[in-house]
Amino acid sequence: MIDDAGAGVPGLRVLAASRLPDPDPRSTLTVAAAQLGGRWLDVGARMKRLAEAAHVAASAGAHVLAFPETYLSGYPFWLTRTHGANFEDAAQRECYAYYLDSAIEVGGPEQRELEALATDLGLTLYVGVTERGRGVASGSTYCTLLAITPGDGLVGHHRKLVPTYDERLVWAPGDGAGLRTHVVGAARVGGLNCWENWMPQARHALYADGEQVHFSTWPGASSINADITRFTAQEGRVFAISASGILTVDDVPDDFPLHDELHANSAAMPFDGGSGVAAPDGTWLVEPVSGEEGLIVADLDLRLVAQARLTFDPTGHYSRPDVFGVTVDRTRREAVAFTDSSNPEEAQ
C-alpha cells in the first residue's frame, strides 16, 4: 500500500477553491486538481505525494481528482535543454534508458495501489503516467492518462494521440481506444493530455461521448494552458479543469546522466503550474494558480451545462452530420497480431 503521506516534504493544502453555498447533491460534482512536484523520475516518492494529495482532496469533499501530465514519474524535460535530438548520442541513450526504467506498466503494482487508494477514499482519480509498453512495445513509452474509479478500478487508459515536437523523441503515438468519458457521480467526465487539448477532433470525440466535465493535464507551463482551458469550456459548454505540474531543478536526481547540463540550462522552476477551473461560459471559477504546490477545489453546478447549451451544443443542435461526417476509431492498435494454430502439435 502507498504511505498515507509523503515523507520529508511539506504538507499539502488547498490553494484556491470555488464552493457553492448550498450544493444540491443531485446536480453537483466536486472536483480537484493536484498541482504537484516531487523528486523527478522517482516513482516511489511521487506515489507518496500523490497519496497525500488524494487524502487532502477527499477531506475537501472531492468526487474526482486529477494529476498533471505524466506525473508518474515525470515529464521528459531534458530533451529541449540538452540537445535531445543528437542522433545516437551516448549520453542521450543513457538518459532514455534511465527514463524508460522509471516508467510504469499498466496492470503493474502502481496501478493496483492507485485502485486501492481510490476505493479507500471513494475518490475517482485521473492520473498522468509515463507508460512503459509491454510485449512487443517494451522498449517504448507512452504519455498516458489513466481513469480509476472506486470499486471498478481502471476504467480509462488513454494514450496521447500525437506527442508534441521534441516529445516524439521518447513517446510513441497513441490511438483512439481511450477517447471515452466515464460516469462520476452526476456527471460524465473525460480528459486529454496537454497539447492534444488543442486537437479539435479529440475534443469533438469527447463532447460526442456526452462529456460535461473536461480535465486537461499539463506538465506545468502556465503560459500555454489558460487560453485552451477557457476555450474548451466555452466550445464544449463543459466545465474545464486544468491540472498542471510543478518542477524545480533541485528535483532532478543527482545520478541522472545529464544532471549538470540540465541544471545549467534550466530556470530554477522550469514548470510553474497554472491549474484552474473554467465554467461552461468560459469564465473562471478558479483562476490559474502558479508557483506553488497544492490543490484547487471547485463545486460544479452541472445545471449550468444544460443552460449553456441553449445557444450552442457542438455535437447536438449545432452539429451538421449531413455536411460533416465524423468517425472515431476506438480500437487499440498494436504492432503485430499473432494468429496461432489451434492444433497443439502444430503450435509447437
C-alpha angles and dihedrals in degrees: 000000000000116000113255094239139020113261119232096007130104116264118265125240140180107274098189137355144186110206130181115230095224110010119196107224090210092064106021130094119184113210135185135193121205112218097196144165130174137147107334117243092003105122095186095052093047093047088057091050090047091053091051091052090049091054091050091049093048090050088053090055097252120165095194133023127194129201130202127274111290090351086160101087110341149289116274094244095151091079099077093039101048106038093267093181095063100127115241091349108170095222093049090051089054091048092053093048089051090049093047090051090055094052122102131229122232105244091029131119095279091058091050091051091049091050091051091048092050091050095045092052099034087235130137112224129206104193127184111215140174098237122207111212121236132224110353092012099046091123095054136079131212132199098237138183116204124199113203123181131191111270097357096063118196110022100154131044111172123174117201108261098217123013109221122248109296091017087076088072090071110012124073117220117262133218140231097268093103098047092113139116125225133211113249114173108306095345144072108232132194140168147198136196121252114287095014082076083074091058108101093202093053092050090045091054092055094045088052090051089062100265116179099162121041125196120198119190123208137179089233119277106139091192094069109038106054099074096047092046092057092041093052090051092051097041097046095033085232137126107260122203124187117205109195133179139234125220133172125188088243087068091067110102117242093236096057104122096238097032096133096045091046091052092048094050100042135079117244088259110027091176118040105176121236100190116169147150126237127194125229090266091057097253121129120258089177115016116222114284119209141186101025140079119241144084136290118209132193137178108221119208100210092198086077089068092059092044093052091051092064089089102026135020109166097204097029129045092352094055125094108205089168088064105027120046114200125188123177117198107211099179121122109247120218131181093240141015113205117212109198131190118257088219108095092209092053091046089059 
